[in-house]
Amino acid sequence: MQNMPIIRCILVLLAGAACSASSSTAPLPPQSPCYFPMKVGTKWVYQYGDKETVQVLTAIEAIDGAIIVTVTEQRPEPDLPRYEKIAVSDKGLFVFETCEGVIKVAHKDCLLKLPHKAGQTWKEAPASPTEPGKYTSYGPELVEVPAGKYQAIRVVLEYDGTPPDRVTTWYAPNVGMVKWAIGDRARVLKSFTPPVK
């Protein structure tokens, strides 16, 4: 999912006309814009250089007051799954679990802090004992990708002297991640398709 080079850029993105979940899940607070639509079957395609990855929202569940959405990358090797579970709440978007083949990692890194306030910062919660990076959010600002133009929150993750030095991700309401960039490399949303009603 972010190629999954950390699986975080993968992720994520979904489409959906409304920010509502099924009757078996708790609704998001109405005052919070929904930055991670919750419609099982939603599909989006990312372009990363000359490669494309297809991701699908495959499951939704409610755990401890948050809605957990599972985003699965479509792969030719079904025995090597690649997915990411994201916790969605009024406090933001948090990594809940990532899976790369047979390796599963559970952690609580905050990808997007809500409610949004330009300039706010927070620390990374890395799964491994490394020096944490610092997140800073900006915007909203207009970002254009092959899938269209979006007013998105830009989140910058910076490290002190440890490559990568800076990772930037843009999140749009009702879509999720529309762009991820590190250095001169970028993964952009090429298209997304809401599920058929």
N, C-alpha and C positions, 0 to 999 in steps of 0.2 A: 504494500500500500504505500506509500510514499516511495515507490519502487520497491518499496518499503525500505529505503535506506534508513531506517529508524522506524519504519512503518508509519511514521507520523504524517508524512506528506501524502500518503495514500489517501490516506484517508481522504480520505474522507471525502465524498460530497454527495449530496443527495439533492433530490429535487422534490418538490411537493407543493401543492398549492396552499396547504394549510399547515399550521403548526399544531397538529393534534395527533394523539395516539389512539390506539384502540381502547375499548372500555376496560381492558385488563391492565392498563398502565396509567400512572398518575399524570395529569396534564401539567404543562409548564405554566408558571405564573404568567398572567396576561400582560404584566408590565415588562416582561423580558422578550425582546425580539428573538425569534427562533433561528439560530444559526446552524441547526442540524436537523433538517426535515426528517420526519419519521414515517415513511411509507415503504413497507416491505415490497420489494420488486423494483425499486428505483435503481436505475443504472446510469453510470457516467463513465466517460472515456477520457483518459488523460494522455497528452502527448509529451514525451520526454525525449528530446532529440529526434531520432528516427524511429523510436519505439512507441508503441501504444500499450496502455494497460486498461483493462475493463474491470470495474468494480461494481458490486451489487449489494444493496441493503438486504440482508438475508434474515434478520431476526430482530425483534424488539422485546425487552422484558423490563420489569420494574424491580429495582433492588435498592433498599435503603433510601427511599425518597428521590432517587434519580432514575431516569430512563436510560437503559443500556441498549445501545444499538450496535449491531454487528455488521461490519462491512467486509465482504469477502472478495478477494481478487480472483477473477476467472483465470484458471491455469490449465495447461494441457496435462499436467501431472496431478491427478486427483488425490494421490497419496501424499502429496506435499502441499498441504493447505497453507494459505497465506491470508490471514485476516486480522482485523483490529476491532476491539470492542471499545466504544466511546461512551462515557457517562455524560448525559446531558441534564443539566439542572439550571435553576435560576442563578447559580454561581458561575456557570460557564461550561466549557467542554473539557473533559478530563480523560486521559488514556486510562482504561480499566484493565485491558489485557491485550497483548499482542501475540501472534503465533506465526512462526516462520518454520514450516516443515514440522519437525517433531519438537521444536523448542517453543515453549510458552513462557511468557513473562508477564507477571501482574505488577502494575505500579500505578501511581496516582498523579502523574505529571499533568499540570494544567496547561492546556493548549491555548485557551481563550478565556480571559477573565471577564465575567459579567457581574453587574451591569458595566457596560463599556464606558471608560473615561480616558480620553486621549492623554497619553503621557504616563499612565499608571504602569507600575513595574511589579514583577514577582519573580521568585527564584524557581529554577528548574528542580524537579524531583527525580533525578536520574535513577535508573534501575541498577546501575553499577556504582561503586564508590569512587566516583570521579568528581572533579571540581564542578559544582553546578553552574549552569549558565544563568543569565538574567534575561527575562522577557520584558519587552516594552511594547505597548499597543499604541497605534496612531489612527487618525482618520475619524470617521469613514472618508474614503477617497475613491475616485473613479479608477477602475482597473479594467483593461480590455484584454480579452483572451479569445481564442477561436470560437468559443461557445457564445460570446456576446460581451456586453459591457455591464459592469456591476459596481454598485457602491459597496465597498468592502472595508472591513477593519484590517489594517496591516499590523502583524505581530512580528517583531524582530527578536530572535534569540541570539545573544552574543556570548562568546566565551573569551576569557582572558588568556591569550597566547596559546590556546589549544585548538588546532584545526578540527572541524571547520570554525572559522572565526565568527561567521554570521550566517544565520539561516532566517529567511523571511517568508512568511506565509500570509496569504490574504483570505479572509473568510467573509462570505456574503450571506445576508439573510435568505432563508428558504433554499439555500444551495449548499452551504458549507465551504469547503476549501476550493478556491477557484485558481489559485496559483501558489507555487512553492519555488523558491529560488535560493541557490547558494553559488556565490561567485558568478560566473557567466553561464551557469547551467540553470535551466528552469523547467519545471513540470507545469503544464497549463491544462485547464479544462477545455477539451475539444468539443464535447457534447454531453448532454445528459438527457435521460428519458424517464419521465414519471411513469409509475405503473399504470396499467390500463384499469380503469375503474370498473 
